[in-house]
């Protein structure tokens, strides 16, 4: 009987320890910024936009031949969110570059703009 009581107490202690670890320190992906990394392999600078449900938000300027990181506003990302990312060239005739992807809070999305 005593062995069963000890085993049961250890079992309950193990469950309590596991539930403590699953809660963690309180940091979740929602505390992490959602980032768009633009790898602009062309020479032309590009204005970068995030488009969600028809709402177009300018993220900034991706200069040519550079990688640039943009933080997507947390007000746009809620759960799994489909986005289109648009790159409009500045002062040129090159067509816009666009791709659609589903993004979650805390993700890092990479967009490559090929050289033409």
HELIX and SHEET records of a PDB file:
HELIX    1   1 UNK A    2  UNK A   23  1                                  22    
HELIX    2   2 UNK A   29  UNK A   31  5                                   3    
SHEET    1   A 3 UNK A  66  UNK A  72  0                                        
SHEET    2   A 3 UNK A  34  UNK A  40 -1                                        
SHEET    3   A 3 UNK A 108  UNK A 113  1                                        
SHEET    1   B 4 UNK A  55  UNK A  62  0                                        
SHEET    2   B 4 UNK A  46  UNK A  52 -1                                        
SHEET    3   B 4 UNK A  81  UNK A  89 -1                                        
SHEET    4   B 4 UNK A  97  UNK A 103 -1                                        
END                                                                             
